[in-house]
Amino acid sequence: MPEPSVPEKVRAEVIRELYRQVDTLDWEELPARAKTAYYTRWVEDDAIGGVLADYMTSEGMRVWLKDGPLKEYARAVESFGSYAQYVSKHLTPPSEFLFLILGSGWNVRPGTIREKPMHCKATDGSRERYVCWGRVRNFRDLVWAALNEAVDSAERPLIVVYGTDDVPIDADRSKRFRRIAEHCGLDVGFVRREWLAAAA
């Protein structure tokens, strides 16, 4: 479905307002029913739906919100993709948690950060490793991505599962994840990431 023809300035204002509100929630952890209620709220919000009403129907707004800005939100808070410019906060970058797991000599190889899931190549100057990261609920996707990489890699891929102050990682869950990773020949690490204000 093509994106509705909304003037760029209007589109930017709406997305910034939407993300301002989403930033006060832990959007990625909300159940589907709660998200559906927010879609309705935003369609009725003067600063979002009221502005978009000149360009699309209420149902069109729901589809656009879900398949556009909100689908991109998880990547935007990773400072990745074209929607990153609209968020008011973002998560600490991988450069801030890689060394906690791999050691101080390891860094993100420039230009290697990609998505689906978020991943990069880490290097210590002589070796290179695949690293992917995500929340607890994304562990299955992280394992699959790491296994696919392991087939062609001399180094064990690393899965990083992160929590935040609002959504910490359960100790029993982390033990289970370690057992699964070891069984699959993968490494797994756990970190707490912080929210940082986006640059103005």
PyMOL commands that set and color helices and strands:
alter all, ss='L'
color gray80, all
select helices_A, chain A and resi 8-22+27-29+32-44+49-52+58-67+69-76+82-86+94-96+98-102+136-150+171-184
alter helices_A, ss='H'
color red, helices_A
select strands_A, chain A and resi 89-91+107-108+118-123+128-134+158-163+187-192+195-197
alter strands_A, ss='S'
color yellow, strands_A
deselect
rebuild
show_as cartoon
